[in-house]
Amino acid sequence: IAVAMVCAQRGYNCVITMAEPFSVERRRLMRMLGAKVIVTPKAGKGTGMVRKAEELCAANGWFLAHQFENEANWKFHEATTGPEIVNDFKNLQLTHWVTGYGTGGTFHGAGKAIKAALPHVKIILAEPEAAGLLASGIPTERNDDGSPKTSHPAFNAHPIQGWTPDFIPKVLEDAPMDNLLDELFPIPGEKSIETAKALASTQGILTGISGGGTTYAALEIAKNAPEGSRILAMLPDTGERYLSTPLFADIPADMNEEELEIAKSTPSFQLIPGEEPVLQVA
C-alpha cells in the first residue's frame, strides 16, 4: 500500500503482486491508489507472488523493488523509526521493544538504532507459532540476488497477514541477531485474533491481526518483566483492512436480537426484518 501511495504521488505506474489469501481490502485500497494488483494462487504462497513479480519485471523491463532483499528497507528504519522511538522515550526508561516481522526491515533497522542508543533495551521478535521459521534454525535457500529459492520447510499457513511469508527475508537474515535479538516469541494465531478483538472492545484501538499478535506477545512478556518496566509494542496496521478476514468473521452486518429490541423500544424509524419500515410516528 505504501508503494502504491508513493507511486501515485510521483506519477509512476505501479504493479503489485499479491498472494490470494491477503485481504480484499488491501487489493481495493491499492487499486484506489491507482495500482494494478495481480493476484497469485494461494498454493504458490509468498514465494509464488515473488516469482510472479520477477517474471513480470523481466518480461517488461520494469523496476523490481525487492522489498525482501533491498538494504534500503532496513536502513530507512535505522534512520527514521529507530531514532523516533529513542526520542519519544528520552525522558522515560524504555526496557523492552516488541515487534513482529514481514520483511524484517523494522526489526533490523529500528533495532540497530535502539540498541546503539539504548543498549539495555531487550528486543523481542514475534513470529507465528504455526510458521516458526526462525525458531527452526533452518536457513532459507537463496538465489544469487538474495530472493528465496524455495518455500521454507517450517512454514505452515497462519492467519497473521503481513507477517512471516514462507521464507526468511534476506533483510531479516542480514540483521546482526547476536546483537539485536534478546527473545524469539511464538504467537498462536487464535491469540492474535482474540487480542485484536479485545483491543477494539476494551481499549478502542482498532488494529489488525498482526497488531493483536504483537500486543499478545507484549502482555505475555509483561507478566514476567520486572516491576516498573516500560514495554513498547508496534501496531503498524489498522483493523479496516481486515473486514473480509477471520478477524471480523463473527461480527454481523445486520442487527442482532438485542439491537432489534433496542430499535423497537421507541416507536419511530424502525427497520425490522420482514416488516414494513416505520418512519416518524406522529
Stockholm file with secondary structure:
# STOCKHOLM 1.0

chainA/1-282         IAVAMVCAQRGYNCVITMAEPFSVERRRLMRMLGAKVIVTPKAGKGTGMVRKAEELCAANGWFLAHQFENEANWKFHEATTGPEIVNDFKNLQLTHWVTGYGTGGTFHGAGKAIKAALPHVKIILAEPEAAGLLASGIPTERNDDGSPKTSHPAFNAHPIQGWTPDFIPKVLEDAPMDNLLDELFPIPGEKSIETAKALASTQGILTGISGGGTTYAALEIAKNAPEGSRILAMLPDTGERYLSTPLFADIPADMNEEELEIAKSTPSFQLIPGEEPVLQVA
#=GR chainA/1-282 SS CHHHHHHHHHTCCCEEEEETTSCHHHHHHHHHTTCEEEEECGGGHHHHHHHHHHHHHHHHTCCCCCTTTCHHHHHHHHHTHHHHHHHHTTTSCCCEEEECCSSSHIIIIIHHHHHHHCTTCEEEEEEEGGGCHHHHTCCCCBCTTSCBSSCCTTCCCCSCTTSCCSSCCHHHHTSCHHHHCSEEEEECHHHHHHHHHHIIIIICCCBCHHHHHHHHHHHHHHHHSCTTCCEEECCCCBGGGGTTSGGGTTCCSSCCHHHHHHHHTSSSSBCCTTSCCBCCCC
#=GC SS_cons         CHHHHHHHHHTCCCEEEEETTSCHHHHHHHHHTTCEEEEECGGGHHHHHHHHHHHHHHHHTCCCCCTTTCHHHHHHHHHTHHHHHHHHTTTSCCCEEEECCSSSHIIIIIHHHHHHHCTTCEEEEEEEGGGCHHHHTCCCCBCTTSCBSSCCTTCCCCSCTTSCCSSCCHHHHTSCHHHHCSEEEEECHHHHHHHHHHIIIIICCCBCHHHHHHHHHHHHHHHHSCTTCCEEECCCCBGGGGTTSGGGTTCCSSCCHHHHHHHHTSSSSBCCTTSCCBCCCC
//
